[in-house]
Amino acid sequence: MKNPVGRPKTLDRKKLINIAFEEYWLKGFNNVTLSSIANIAKISRPGIYKEFKDEDGLKCEALKKYTNALKNNVTKQYIKSNDIRTLICHFYSTIGIPQNKKYFRGIRHASSINIPKGSKGCFYEKAKIVKYLLSEKTVNEINAFEQHRKNEFIIYIKKMQNNGKITKSFKSDVIYEYISATLSMAQNLELNEMNKFKIKSIVDKALSCILSQKIILN
């Protein structure tokens, strides 16, 4: 039965988060209004406020949908891996170069989310770029995932140092920050539409500073 005239449509929380997730990823957090999301979802703005308290609450839930997928499908691969090619394939996958799934499976293989058609880059990295413009809840989610990722990467980095794949000249937390910054750089270059093989050359040079030997992928 159709809703009576004037009565707002019942809010479907999951559907609304999915809409926000796609809009924010495709257009950027600060290029999407709450009104536009309400129009797509065919619900009222007050209904969104009632469910999420504020716009920041909706942004946080949209980002959390992505970071949960990263936790369950991407970062945990580092805990299990004993191969340096996991790191290298992660970088190459990030810039759109297909990789052997034996070593790394990117977020696009996750079944828990649908990647928006036409999306570019990593939603999380795009959120980090505009972090200074975001509000408390979303910033807290960015920081929480960053700490989670750091913890899991450091376990992997120490394994690679112990088996001679990554240099011991730097502490594991310093190497993590270097890897994180290089990932962000690669993402930014991709968003600026640099040729992916040029980005690969830059990434290879950057990684050579921490790898103990040249790695051949096969």
C-alpha positions as CSV (number, residue, x, y, z in Angstrom):
1,M,0.0,0.0,0.0
2,K,1.3,3.5,-0.9
3,N,2.2,5.9,1.9
4,P,-0.6,8.4,2.7
5,V,0.1,11.8,1.2
6,G,2.3,13.9,3.5
7,R,3.6,11.0,5.5
8,P,7.3,10.4,5.1
9,K,8.4,7.1,3.8
10,T,9.7,4.6,6.4
11,L,13.4,4.8,6.7
12,D,15.4,1.8,5.6
13,R,18.7,2.2,7.6
14,K,20.7,-0.3,5.5
15,K,19.5,1.1,2.2
16,L,20.3,4.7,3.3
17,I,23.8,3.8,4.4
18,N,24.3,2.1,1.0
19,I,23.2,5.2,-0.8
20,A,25.4,7.5,1.3
21,F,28.3,5.1,0.8
22,E,28.1,5.3,-3.0
23,E,27.5,9.0,-3.1
24,Y,30.3,9.9,-0.8
25,W,32.7,7.6,-2.5
26,L,31.8,8.8,-6.0
27,K,31.6,12.5,-5.3
28,G,33.5,13.1,-2.1
29,F,32.3,13.7,1.5
30,N,32.1,17.5,1.0
31,N,30.4,17.4,-2.4
32,V,27.2,15.6,-1.3
33,T,24.4,17.3,0.6
34,L,22.1,15.6,3.0
35,S,19.2,16.9,0.9
36,S,20.5,15.0,-2.2
37,I,20.8,11.8,-0.2
38,A,17.3,12.3,1.2
39,N,16.0,12.8,-2.4
40,I,17.6,9.7,-3.7
41,A,16.3,7.7,-0.8
42,K,12.9,9.4,-1.0
43,I,12.8,10.2,2.7
44,S,12.8,13.3,4.7
45,R,15.9,15.0,6.2
46,P,14.3,14.9,9.7
47,G,14.1,11.2,9.3
48,I,17.8,11.0,8.7
49,Y,18.6,13.2,11.7
50,K,16.3,11.0,13.9
51,E,18.2,7.8,12.8
52,F,21.8,9.1,12.7
53,K,21.6,12.2,15.1
54,D,23.4,14.4,12.5
55,E,25.1,14.4,9.1
56,D,28.4,13.3,10.7
57,G,26.6,10.2,12.0
58,L,25.6,9.2,8.5
59,K,29.1,9.9,7.1
60,C,30.6,7.8,9.9
61,E,28.3,4.8,9.2
62,A,29.1,5.1,5.4
63,L,32.8,5.0,6.1
64,K,32.5,2.3,8.7
65,K,30.8,0.1,6.0
66,Y,34.1,0.4,4.0
67,T,36.5,0.1,6.9
68,N,34.8,-3.1,8.1
69,A,35.2,-4.6,4.6
70,L,38.9,-3.6,4.7
71,K,39.3,-5.3,8.1
72,N,37.6,-8.5,7.0
73,N,39.0,-8.8,3.5
74,V,42.3,-6.8,3.2
75,T,44.3,-6.1,6.3
76,K,43.8,-9.5,7.8
77,Q,45.7,-10.9,4.8
78,Y,48.8,-9.4,6.3
79,I,48.4,-11.4,9.5
80,K,48.3,-14.6,7.6
81,S,51.0,-13.8,5.0
82,N,54.6,-14.8,5.1
83,D,55.4,-13.5,1.7
84,I,56.7,-10.0,0.7
85,R,54.7,-10.2,-2.5
86,T,51.5,-9.5,-0.5
87,L,52.8,-6.0,0.1
88,I,53.9,-5.4,-3.5
89,C,50.7,-6.8,-5.0
90,H,48.7,-4.6,-2.6
91,F,50.4,-1.5,-4.1
92,Y,50.0,-2.7,-7.6
93,S,46.3,-3.6,-7.1
94,T,45.7,-0.2,-5.5
95,I,46.7,1.5,-8.8
96,G,44.7,-0.8,-11.0
97,I,47.2,-3.4,-12.1
98,P,45.7,-6.9,-11.8
99,Q,47.6,-9.2,-9.5
100,N,47.8,-12.8,-8.5
101,K,45.1,-13.5,-5.9
102,K,47.4,-16.0,-4.3
103,Y,49.3,-13.1,-2.8
104,F,46.7,-10.4,-2.4
105,R,43.0,-9.9,-2.9
106,G,41.8,-6.3,-3.1
107,I,38.7,-4.7,-1.7
108,R,36.9,-5.2,-5.1
109,H,36.8,-8.9,-4.3
110,A,34.9,-8.3,-1.0
111,S,31.3,-9.7,-1.0
112,S,30.2,-7.4,1.8
113,I,30.1,-4.3,-0.4
114,N,29.2,-3.3,-3.9
115,I,31.8,-1.1,-5.5
116,P,30.1,1.9,-7.1
117,K,30.4,2.0,-10.9
118,G,32.8,4.7,-11.9
119,S,34.5,4.9,-8.5
120,K,38.2,5.8,-8.3
121,G,40.7,5.2,-5.6
122,C,40.2,4.0,-2.0
123,F,37.3,5.4,-0.2
124,Y,39.3,5.4,3.1
125,E,42.3,7.2,1.6
126,K,39.9,9.8,0.0
127,A,38.4,10.3,3.5
128,K,41.9,10.8,5.0
129,I,42.7,13.5,2.4
130,V,39.7,15.6,3.7
131,K,40.0,14.6,7.3
132,Y,40.6,18.1,8.5
133,L,37.2,19.1,7.0
134,L,35.2,16.3,8.7
135,S,33.5,16.2,12.0
136,E,34.3,14.2,15.2
137,K,32.5,10.9,14.6
138,T,34.0,10.4,11.1
139,V,37.4,11.6,12.2
140,N,37.3,9.1,15.0
141,E,36.5,6.3,12.6
142,I,39.4,7.3,10.4
143,N,41.7,7.3,13.4
144,A,40.4,4.0,14.7
145,F,40.9,2.2,11.4
146,E,44.4,3.7,11.0
147,Q,45.4,2.3,14.3
148,H,43.9,-1.1,13.4
149,R,45.8,-1.2,10.1
150,K,49.0,-0.1,11.8
151,N,48.8,-2.9,14.3
152,E,48.3,-5.6,11.7
153,F,50.9,-4.2,9.3
154,I,53.5,-4.0,12.0
155,I,53.0,-7.7,12.8
156,Y,53.7,-8.4,9.0
157,I,56.6,-5.9,8.8
158,K,58.3,-7.7,11.8
159,K,57.9,-11.0,10.0
160,M,59.4,-9.6,6.8
161,Q,62.3,-8.1,8.8
162,N,63.0,-11.4,10.5
163,N,63.1,-13.4,7.3
164,G,65.3,-10.8,5.6
165,K,62.8,-9.3,3.1
166,I,62.5,-5.9,4.7
167,T,65.5,-3.9,6.1
168,K,66.1,-3.8,9.8
169,S,67.8,-0.4,9.5
170,F,64.5,1.3,10.6
171,K,62.1,0.4,13.4
172,S,58.9,-1.4,12.3
173,D,56.6,1.6,13.2
174,V,58.8,3.9,11.0
175,I,58.5,1.5,8.1
176,Y,54.8,1.4,8.6
177,E,54.5,5.2,8.4
178,Y,56.6,5.1,5.2
179,I,54.4,2.4,3.7
180,S,51.2,4.2,4.7
181,A,52.5,7.5,3.2
182,T,53.5,5.7,0.0
183,L,50.0,4.1,-0.3
184,S,48.5,7.6,0.0
185,M,50.8,9.0,-2.6
186,A,50.0,6.2,-5.0
187,Q,46.3,6.8,-4.5
188,N,46.6,10.6,-5.0
189,L,48.5,10.1,-8.2
190,E,45.8,7.7,-9.5
191,L,43.1,10.2,-8.6
192,N,45.0,12.8,-10.6
193,E,44.9,10.4,-13.5
194,M,48.6,9.7,-13.9
195,N,49.4,6.6,-16.0
196,K,49.3,3.6,-13.8
197,F,52.6,2.3,-15.1
198,K,54.3,5.6,-14.2
199,I,52.9,5.3,-10.7
200,K,54.2,1.7,-10.6
201,S,57.7,3.0,-11.4
202,I,57.4,5.5,-8.6
203,V,56.1,2.8,-6.2
204,D,58.9,0.4,-7.2
205,K,61.5,3.1,-6.4
206,A,59.9,4.0,-3.1
207,L,59.7,0.3,-2.0
208,S,63.3,-0.3,-2.9
209,C,64.3,1.9,0.0
210,I,62.9,-0.7,2.5
211,L,63.1,-4.0,0.7
212,S,66.3,-6.0,1.3
213,Q,66.4,-7.4,-2.3
214,K,64.6,-6.9,-5.6
215,I,61.5,-9.0,-5.8
216,I,60.4,-10.7,-9.0
217,L,56.6,-11.3,-9.3
218,N,55.4,-14.4,-11.1
